[in-house]
Amino acid sequence: MLKGSRKRTELPDLPAIPEKTVNKIKELIISTLKSKFSTLDKMGNVYLDEELKKIPLPTNMRSASSSLKPIVRGTRSPIGNQNAKVIRAFVHWFDENGNQDLDLSATLIGMGKSAVISWNGEKNKGYGCYSGDVRYRQGACAEYVDIVVDKALKDGFKYVIIDVRNYEGRSFSSVKECVGGYMEREFAEANMTFVPSTLANCTQLQNESSATIMSVIDLETREVIHLDIDQDGIPVASANFEEIMAAIKPYCEPPTFSVHHLLELHVETRGKIVDNEKDADVSLKFKDFSESYVETLKYIEA
């Protein structure tokens, strides 16, 4: 993703750099960082949370949408209630003039199989259901998709891609009070008058695009992978399936260099890692870094 952009940009193929050269460059970068960090104040005993490996280094945050918690793209956040039977992804907006039509869709992905729950796909399957298509309704509006986690896993699905599109082709910035997010539920149900009240995490959709991938749900690990990536193409739910898959693949894989890697370099030069948090002078925990990329910047800009 280019600096300042909200969508992935395909760059031209270039000749491969020899692996030996790549490794040498990596070693030089690591050595330079360690040399810089070694001049900083000592940290003492440090507890380093292994979950920090699930947070990529923050990049391009200037293009991220506002949210209740500013989360780095690609971060894996555990679903609050790990025993929740249903995960509900939703989009909410306020239609001032009765001329808006937003469409939410969930694309379930498994080994060699896929299924779509949306206005133009399946409406109600054993592994999930769609609220109903809300179109041109003046006032507060919302659509959602419920995913029954255990049933979807049993049917061979691993990921659920959540995307929202403005059917009229307008930008999300033209839609008042437009937000997307997810919550945990006990049962899947269709209800076209739903208005979200209890939110696990919510992101304002204020960008100039008419199509956005909000997140990917990893059903096996019960984690939400935060994306907030714009998509080009016809503003109809579930179009450009191959493009969507290409966009999410890098984020479903573990980050090459995570926040954990960065902090580990600090500790190696400034302190000592301890296994028991009670023995630590400093605790570096997933919650603190996942909810504020500013915490990571402190260690990048140190």
PyMOL commands that set and color helices and strands:
alter all, ss='L'
color gray80, all
select helices_A, chain A and resi 19-37+50-54+61-63+149-154+172-174+241-252+259-270+277-279+286-290+293-300
alter helices_A, ss='H'
color red, helices_A
select strands_A, chain A and resi 44-48+76-78+86-95+102-110+113-117+124-125+128-130+139-148+157-166+176-185+201-204+211-218+223-230+271-273+282-284
alter strands_A, ss='S'
color yellow, strands_A
deselect
rebuild
show_as cartoon
